[in-house]
Amino acid sequence: MLRVAVVGSGPSGVYTAQALLNQSLVPDVHVHVLDRLPTPYGLVRYGVAPDHEKIKSLQNSLRAVLEDERVTFVGHVQIGGADGVPPARLAELYHAVVYCVGAAPDRPLAVPGEDLPGSFSATRFVSWYSAHPDIAPDDFALRARSAVVIGVGNVAVDVARILARGADELRATDVPRAALGTLAGSRVREVLIAGRRGPSQARFTTRELRELGALPGARIVVDPAELALDPAYGTSDGLPLPAVVRRNLDVLRGWAAEGERVAPVREGTAEADVVRRIRLRFFLRPVELLERGGRVSGVRFARTAPDGAGGVQDTGAYEDVEAQLVLRAVGYRGVELPGLPFDPVRGTVPHAAGRVLRDKVPSPGTYVAGWIKRGPTGVIGSNRSCAKETVASLIEDAPLLARRPAADDPVAVLRAWGQQPVAWDGWLSIERAEAALGRSLGRGPVKIPDWQGLLAAARDEEA
């Protein structure tokens, strides 16, 4: 028997477990999928926007893997840190350990005023409306009139869309009760999405972009003169551009031709649920967050222009934009896990085909997959091929690994070391509690947003 621990139960972790189950060279493999949270699915549960129900339904396929008899879910187990199990000790319990811990922290802007009240990472905002237990349910007040979202990727579009979407539109989702109430009382009437480069270099998908134009009552505003600065914008049909870029430019070209377009308001929608404008701006580089009364009051942008080499350069002109809420969405970054090597420049664990490198030498028995392996790139499906590559390396090492000692009952050892694991039955109990909470509110399942509530629901199964 080959015992493997997979640290992280998001897509990369579950795809790693699935690849281990599907390989045929080592037939007797048992996988423990460990997670710091008592809930599985990682960013599919805590990162996918609540109104993206089709993507969230991916949980069903992840669930099928975690319910396989050869897989054991072990939630609420901390690896690393002051209260966690060091990687070296975890390695004593298994023949191999695969770290799929992602890259959750956001990249800072590194500009003056970034730490002012009213300035947040988009990651924090996403975690708040997704009911991540690390974020207080009352973390956002949304008293701002104007919001600026810095970044032109899918996360930026997600948070802008949630700010713009009426609370009634989100009532059918699993948005937690406190967040739904806050969104219902939001005063935000203008959302600006700003990128330092041009539209052809934006990272959002066309589907996400089009969703902005379908928001009931929202006015989509783009400046044709600003878009025309992009060398690809006016002549995209004749350039060898990726298909997604061509589609994005077509959408923006259509909006620019329409002027300030307004999507129809759903009948019965309250006036307070309608955000007045969503502006998409390009060639704006944030250089400072402005302050008034001890809070953020705006963003100072440097105007940029194409430099002829695929990048941008400052023009010497500046523009101040009013905002009482600023959300930065300029990417994620991996963090070092004590006990594992780490490349601080790339924000990843050094590896060769998934094998962790220590002083440039492979360490059979320790592996990585997902964002901590390759950086925060790709979409959810990209994790599947990434996991397969890592598992191929692990299976190649299996004859050596199988000769190592491993614990007969790793979960019992984890308990002896002070951890309080939540098993799959505990997660099912959380699911039932969230369904009951939703019924009490006249809604579908509603997420429990705090550690105490999640653990209490999980322990109900053990009572």
N, C-alpha and C positions, 0 to 999 in steps of 0.2 A: 504493500500500500504506500502511495505517495501522498503525504499530507502537505497541502499548500494553503498558506494564508494570503488573502487578497485584502489589502488595506484600502478601503474606500468602496462604497456601494453605489456610486454613480454609474453612468454608462460605461466608462472605461473599466471600472472594476467588474461590473456584471458581464461585459463582453469578454474580459479576461477569464472569468469563471466559465463562461460558455465555451470559449476556445479550449479550455482544459477538458471540459466534458466531451467535446466533439472529436478531439484527437484520438487516434487508435493505437499509437505506439506504446502507450502506458495505460492499460485498461483500468487499473484499480487506482483511481485518483479521488481523493476527498478534499473538498475546498471549504474553508471557513472564510466568509466575507465579513470583514470587520469594519465598523464605522464608529466614529465619535458620537454621532447622533443616534437616538433610539429608533429612528425612521430610516428606511432605505431610499434609494433612487437619486440621491445627491442633487445636482442642479436640475434634474427633470422635475423634482418636487419643489426645490427652493430657488430655481433660476428661470424656468420657463414662465412666460407671462400667463396669468390666469385665464385670459381670453384666447389663448392658443390651445384650445382643447384637443385638436388633432395631435399636436406634438406631445402634449401631456399624456395622451393615450399610450405613448411609448411605455409607460409604466406597466402596461399589461404584458408586453413581451419580456421586460426585465423581471417581472414577477414570476413568469414561467421558469426562468433560470433559477431564481432564488428558492423556488418551491421544489426543485429537483432533489431527490432523496440523497444525492451525493454532495449537496451543498447545504451548509449551515450558516444562517445569518446570525451574527454576533454584534448587536448594536450596543451603544453606550460604553464603548471601550476606547480609552484615550491611549494613543501611541505617541511617545515622545512628550516633552514638556515636564514641568515640575511634578505633576500628579499622574503622569502617564507611564506606560511600559516602554523602556528604552528599546530601540530596534535590536540591539545586541541580545537582550533577554528574549524578545519575541522570536528571534532566530533559533533559540534553544527549543522552542515548542513545535517547530514545523521543519519539514525538509527544505522548504523554499518559501520565501515571502515576496509578494509582488506589491509594490507601492503604487497606488492609483489615487493619490491624494490631491490631484488637481492643482489649480493656481488661483485660489479664491481672492487674495487681496488685490485691490485695484492699483493702477499706476497713478502716482500723484502728478499734478500739473507742475509743481515746483515753481510757483509764482507767489509774489507777496499777496497776503490776504486770503490765501487758500484755507486757512484754519478759522476764518470768521464764522460766527453763528449764521446759519442759513446756507453755508457751503457744505455739501456732502458728496460722497462718492455715489455714483449710480448703483454700485454694488449694495450699498447700505439701503438705498431706497427700494431696490428689488427685493432684498431680504425682508424688508418691512412689509411690503404688500404680499409677500409670499409666506409670511408667518414663520420666518426662521427664528428659532428660540434664542439665538444670541442677540437679537434686536428687540428692544422694548416695544410693546404694542402701541405705546403713545409717542413713538420717536419723532413723528412728523406732525406738525400742526397745519401746514399748507395755508397760512394766512397771506402768503405772497399774492400780488396781482400779476407779476411777470416772472417767468422762470426761464433760465438759460440752461440748455443741455449742451455740454461741450463734448463733441465727438460725433462721428458720422458712421457708426456701425450699428448692428442690430440692437445692441443694448441701449444705445442712445434713442433709437426709434421706439423701442419698447417703453422706456420710461416716459417719453414724450406722449406716447399714445395713452398710457394709463392716466397721466395728468389731464389729458384732453377728453378722455372717455367719461361719459356721465355715470354716476354711481348706479343708476338703474340698469345700465348695460352690464355692470359687473355683479349684480345681485345673484345671477344664476351661477356664478363661479364659486370657487372655494376661498375667495379673499376673506381673511379673518374679519370678525365683527368690528373691532376697533378701527381697522384700516378702512373698511367700507364706510363707516360713519364719518371718518376724517375726509375721505374723498367726496362724500356727499356734501360736506360743508366747505369744500375747497373754494377759495376766492381767485384761483389762478384763471386769468382770462387771456393770457398770451404766452406762448411757448416758442422759444427760439432754439433751433438746432443749428450749431455752428461747427464748421470744420476748417482746419487751417489750409487744407488743399482743395482741389477742385472736385466737381461731381464725378469725374471719371475715376477718381482715386478713392471715392467713398467705399466703405466696406459693408454697407447694408445690402441685403438681398432685395430683389425686385418685389417679392411678395410682401415683405415688411414695409417697403416704401409705399406700395399701393394701398396698404391698409390705412395709412394716414388719410388718404383721399376719400376713404369710405366712412370715416368717422361722422356720425350724424351731427350736423350743424357746424362742423369745424370749417374754418376758412383757411385754405392752403395758399401760402404766399411765397413765390420765388421771384427773383429779380432777373429778367432776361439779360440785362447788361452784365450782371455779375457772373451768370452762367457762361456767357460768351467768352469770358477770360480763359476758360479751359480750352486748350488747343483741340481737344477731341470733341468738344460739344457740338460745333456746327457741322463737322465733317465726319461724324462717326461712321456713316455708311461705307466710307471708303477706307477706313483704317482697320487693321487686324486686331480689333478689340475683343476681349472675352465677351461671351454672350450676355452675361449678367450686366456688364457695363453698358453694352448697347441698349439693353432693356431699360436700365435705370435712366439713361439719357433720354430715351423715348418718353418715359413717364414725366421727367422734369421738363422736357420740351413741350409736352402737352399742357402741363400746368402753367408754364410761362406764357403760352399762347392764349390760355383762357383768362389770364388775369387773376383776380382774387376770387377763386371759386368757392362755393359753399355746398357741402354735401347736405342732402335732405335731412331734416330732423324727424326722428321717429315720432309718430303720433303719441301724445301724452307725455313727451319729454319736457321736464321743467326747464324754464329759462336758465335757472342756476346751474343746470347740468351741461350747458353749452359753453365750450371754450371759444373765445372770439377768433383767435388766429393761431395758426402754427406756421412759423416762418422757417424756411430752410435757407441758411446762409453758408457761403463758401469763401475761401481765401481770407479767413479771420483767425489769427493766432492770439490766444489769451496771454496777456502779459501782466495783468494785475486784477485782483478782485477789489472793488471799491467799497469803502465803509461809510456808513452814516448811522449815528446812534448806537455804535457798538455792534452793528450787524452788517452783513453784506448788502450793498445797495445797487451794485451793478458790476459789469465786467468791462475792463479796458482791453480792446483788441488792437493788435497791429495788423494793418491791411497787408496782405501778401499778394504775390503774383507768380506765375510760372517762371522758373529760372532757365528753361530750355533744356534741362538735363533730367527731367522727371520729378524734380522737387519744386520747392517754392522759396522765394526770398522776400524779405520785408521791403515794402515800398517807401517807408518813411512816414506814412500816414497812419493815424490812429482813429479809433471810433469807440466811444463809450456807449454801452447799452444798459438800460435800466433793468435791474432784476433784484428781487428780494429772496429768490431761491436759485441756487446754482448747483447743478448736478454734473459731475465730471464722469465721462464714459470713454476714457482714452485707453482702455485695455486692462488686462490682468497681469499678475506677476506671481511666480512661484515663490514659496518661502522655504528656508532651510529647515530640515527636520534633523535635530541633533542626533548624531550617530550615523548619518548618511553624508557622503560627499555632496558638494553643492557648487554650482557655477554661478556666482553672483551676477555676472554680466548677462547671461542668458536666462537666469532664473529657473534653471533646470538641474536635475541630477545627471552628471556625466554618465554615459552609457554606450555600449556597443550592441546594437540590435536588441536593446532592452536589458542586457546584463549591466549591472552597476559597475562602474570603473572606480577603483581606488588607486590613486597614483598611476592612472592610465592602464591599470591591469584589471581584467574582468574578475568579478567576485561571484563565482557560481553559488547560487542559493539566494541571491538578492537581486531583484529585478524591478523595473519601473515600466509603467504604461500610462497613456493619457497625457494630459498637459504637463505634468511634472517631468515627463520624458521628452516631449517635443516642443513645449511651449504652448501658450494659449492660442492655438490656430485650428482652423477647420471647424466643421459642424459636428453635431452629435454622432453622425454616422462615421466620421473619420476615426473615431475611437475603435471601430471594429477591426480594421486592418492593422492599426497600431497594436492592438491587443494580440492579434494573431502572430505578429512578428515576435513579440516578447515571449509568447507561449512556445513558439517554435524553438527559441533559444533555451527555454526552461526544459522542454522535453528532450532536447539534445543533451542537456546536462544530467538528465534523470538517472542514468546508471551510477554516477558519482553521488548525486543527492540522496538516493535511496539507501546508501550505506551509512548515512549520518543518523544519529539518534533523533527521535521526535517523541513528544508526549503522547500518551494514549488518550488523554482527555485534556486538551489545551484549555477548554473553557473553565474546567475546575481549577486549573493552575492560575488562570487569570483572576478568578474569584479570590484565590488564596493570596494573590498579590495586591488585593484591595480594589479591583475593578468590580463593577456591578452590572454585568452584561444583561441586555434585553434580548430575548430570543425572538424568533419569528412569531410565536404565539403572542408575545407582548406587543409586537407591531400590529397584529390583527386586532388586538384589543384597542389600540389607539385608533385604528380605522373605524371600529364600531362606535367609539366615543365621539369621533368627528361626525359620523353619520347621525348620531343622536343629537349632537349639538345643532346640526343643520336643521333637523326636523323641528327642534324647539324654536327655531327662528323662521320657520316656514321656507327654508331653503334646502338645497342639496347639501352634501357633506361640506362642513366648514372646518378649516384647519385650526387646531389648537396651537396658539402662538407662543407658549412659554414652556420652559424646562419643567417647572413644577407640574403643570397640567399634563404634559406628555408622559412624564415618568409615573404620575399617579394613575393615568389611564393604562399604561403598560403593566403596572403592578397589580391592577385589578384582575388580570389573568391569573396571577399567582395566588391571589387571596382565596 
